Amino acid sequence: MSIVQVLATRYLCNMEGTAQRIDKWLWQIRLFKTRSLATEACKGGLVKWNEADVKPARELKIGDRIQIKKGPLTVVVEVLGFPKGRLSPKQLDEYRIDHTPQEEIERIKLIRETAFVKRDKGLGRPTKKDRRDLDSWGLWD
């Protein structure tokens, strides 16, 4: 996204509103499936604003940076604007900039690759003993 597009987006978003609740914004830009999940994440300390925990009613402003802990991944986003409703995935870049460090993304990919349990094709379902072994290694959910 070029600087001209960012400035134009900020100008248009200022006309729509200058502040919005954090739980509503997180839901609108599809970081959470429901608004109640976004509210619970705020209450549970999984969402941070300026390195501090936030309440769901915290008012966001354009330019704020938010950190969201989603499992082992910490997502960092910057607020560019406030949509009127829930966005389609194509429109997300108009309202936020993703500042998640590349190391975080690579670490998640590594975790996914190493957590995979390989079983040779044709062996079928694990036996009770196989299952106990997998449980003891922590490789089976």
One Martini backbone bead per residue (centre of mass of N, CA, C, O) as a GRO file, in nm:
protein
  141
    1MET     BB    1   0.095   0.037   0.025
    2SER     BB    2   0.076   0.353  -0.027
    3ILE     BB    3   0.088   0.667   0.102
    4VAL     BB    4  -0.157   0.773  -0.053
    5GLN     BB    5  -0.355   0.550   0.034
    6VAL     BB    6  -0.330   0.594   0.336
    7LEU     BB    7  -0.421   0.892   0.342
    8ALA     BB    8  -0.694   0.847   0.204
    9THR     BB    9  -0.803   0.649   0.412
   10ARG     BB   10  -0.784   0.837   0.656
   11TYR     BB   11  -0.971   1.053   0.547
   12LEU     BB   12  -1.223   0.872   0.505
   13CYS     BB   13  -1.231   0.766   0.803
   14ASN     BB   14  -1.277   1.040   0.942
   15MET     BB   15  -1.569   1.062   0.833
   16GLU     BB   16  -1.679   0.802   0.987
   17GLY     BB   17  -1.460   0.824   1.228
   18THR     BB   18  -1.237   0.854   1.530
   19ALA     BB   19  -1.382   0.623   1.704
   20GLN     BB   20  -1.357   0.291   1.872
   21ARG     BB   21  -1.415   0.002   1.985
   22ILE     BB   22  -1.206  -0.265   2.019
   23ASP     BB   23  -1.397  -0.511   1.990
   24LYS     BB   24  -1.535  -0.418   1.729
   25TRP     BB   25  -1.281  -0.389   1.551
   26LEU     BB   26  -1.175  -0.683   1.573
   27TRP     BB   27  -1.427  -0.800   1.437
   28GLN     BB   28  -1.436  -0.631   1.166
   29ILE     BB   29  -1.122  -0.737   1.090
   30ARG     BB   30  -1.112  -1.057   1.156
   31LEU     BB   31  -0.972  -1.155   1.443
   32PHE     BB   32  -1.270  -1.238   1.515
   33LYS     BB   33  -1.563  -1.417   1.491
   34THR     BB   34  -1.666  -1.265   1.748
   35ARG     BB   35  -1.742  -1.021   1.971
   36SER     BB   36  -1.728  -1.194   2.229
   37LEU     BB   37  -1.438  -1.293   2.180
   38ALA     BB   38  -1.311  -1.012   2.189
   39THR     BB   39  -1.403  -0.944   2.475
   40GLU     BB   40  -1.264  -1.185   2.619
   41ALA     BB   41  -0.976  -1.110   2.530
   42CYS     BB   42  -0.968  -0.843   2.680
   43LYS     BB   43  -1.036  -0.955   2.966
   44GLY     BB   44  -0.786  -1.181   2.946
   45GLY     BB   45  -0.516  -1.024   2.825
   46LEU     BB   46  -0.474  -1.061   2.490
   47VAL     BB   47  -0.499  -0.746   2.476
   48LYS     BB   48  -0.290  -0.472   2.359
   49TRP     BB   49  -0.215  -0.124   2.453
   50ASN     BB   50   0.073   0.001   2.494
   51GLU     BB   51   0.151  -0.258   2.682
   52ALA     BB   52  -0.155  -0.271   2.777
   53ASP     BB   53  -0.427  -0.352   2.910
   54VAL     BB   54  -0.769  -0.396   2.801
   55LYS     BB   55  -1.080  -0.291   2.753
   56PRO     BB   56  -1.352  -0.325   2.545
   57ALA     BB   57  -1.421   0.006   2.567
   58ARG     BB   58  -1.187   0.101   2.427
   59GLU     BB   59  -1.069   0.371   2.252
   60LEU     BB   60  -0.988   0.411   1.927
   61LYS     BB   61  -0.728   0.531   1.713
   62ILE     BB   62  -0.558   0.651   1.475
   63GLY     BB   63  -0.240   0.469   1.501
   64ASP     BB   64  -0.284   0.242   1.669
   65ARG     BB   65  -0.139  -0.025   1.860
   66ILE     BB   66  -0.192  -0.383   1.849
   67GLN     BB   67  -0.190  -0.673   2.065
   68ILE     BB   68  -0.242  -1.023   1.975
   69LYS     BB   69  -0.313  -1.326   2.140
   70LYS     BB   70  -0.288  -1.632   1.932
   71GLY     BB   71  -0.166  -1.836   2.099
   72PRO     BB   72   0.163  -1.843   1.982
   73LEU     BB   73   0.065  -1.575   1.850
   74THR     BB   74   0.167  -1.232   1.779
   75VAL     BB   75  -0.033  -0.970   1.684
   76VAL     BB   76   0.039  -0.671   1.487
   77VAL     BB   77  -0.158  -0.369   1.471
   78GLU     BB   78  -0.274  -0.093   1.272
   79VAL     BB   79  -0.476   0.181   1.270
   80LEU     BB   80  -0.662   0.333   0.985
   81GLY     BB   81  -0.972   0.259   1.059
   82PHE     BB   82  -1.349   0.273   1.050
   83PRO     BB   83  -1.582   0.070   0.996
   84LYS     BB   84  -1.931   0.009   0.962
   85GLY     BB   85  -1.855  -0.298   0.924
   86ARG     BB   86  -1.804  -0.593   0.827
   87LEU     BB   87  -1.544  -0.734   0.653
   88SER     BB   88  -1.389  -0.822   0.388
   89PRO     BB   89  -1.088  -0.961   0.311
   90LYS     BB   90  -1.020  -0.742   0.085
   91GLN     BB   91  -1.053  -0.476   0.296
   92LEU     BB   92  -0.840  -0.485   0.532
   93ASP     BB   93  -0.598  -0.291   0.425
   94GLU     BB   94  -0.767  -0.018   0.472
   95TYR     BB   95  -0.772  -0.058   0.821
   96ARG     BB   96  -0.482  -0.208   0.824
   97ILE     BB   97  -0.157  -0.293   0.968
   98ASP     BB   98   0.078  -0.548   0.953
   99HIS     BB   99   0.340  -0.597   1.227
  100THR     BB  100   0.424  -0.880   1.217
  101PRO     BB  101   0.677  -1.061   1.274
  102GLN     BB  102   0.850  -1.285   1.081
  103GLU     BB  103   0.943  -1.473   1.312
  104GLU     BB  104   0.662  -1.557   1.404
  105ILE     BB  105   0.569  -1.693   1.142
  106GLU     BB  106   0.806  -1.897   1.124
  107ARG     BB  107   0.753  -2.034   1.398
  108ILE     BB  108   0.472  -2.146   1.326
  109LYS     BB  109   0.562  -2.317   1.087
  110LEU     BB  110   0.755  -2.496   1.252
  111ILE     BB  111   0.546  -2.611   1.446
  112ARG     BB  112   0.369  -2.748   1.229
  113GLU     BB  113   0.590  -2.934   1.111
  114THR     BB  114   0.683  -3.080   1.391
  115ALA     BB  115   0.382  -3.181   1.489
  116PHE     BB  116   0.385  -3.395   1.284
  117VAL     BB  117   0.262  -3.721   1.242
  118LYS     BB  118   0.415  -3.995   1.102
  119ARG     BB  119   0.248  -4.228   0.887
  120ASP     BB  120   0.227  -4.492   0.721
  121LYS     BB  121   0.083  -4.612   0.463
  122GLY     BB  122  -0.149  -4.873   0.564
  123LEU     BB  123  -0.155  -4.900   0.889
  124GLY     BB  124  -0.373  -4.740   1.001
  125ARG     BB  125  -0.480  -4.765   1.295
  126PRO     BB  126  -0.394  -4.717   1.601
  127THR     BB  127  -0.297  -4.869   1.856
  128LYS     BB  128  -0.298  -4.871   2.189
  129LYS     BB  129   0.012  -4.852   2.210
  130ASP     BB  130   0.055  -4.625   2.009
  131ARG     BB  131  -0.116  -4.420   2.161
  132ARG     BB  132   0.052  -4.416   2.422
  133ASP     BB  133   0.312  -4.321   2.288
  134LEU     BB  134   0.201  -4.057   2.174
  135ASP     BB  135   0.116  -3.940   2.450
  136SER     BB  136   0.403  -3.946   2.584
  137TRP     BB  137   0.522  -3.744   2.355
  138GLY     BB  138   0.298  -3.518   2.276
  139LEU     BB  139   0.162  -3.586   1.962
  140TRP     BB  140  -0.132  -3.609   2.083
  141ASP     BB  141  -0.471  -3.488   2.133
   0.00000   0.00000   0.00000
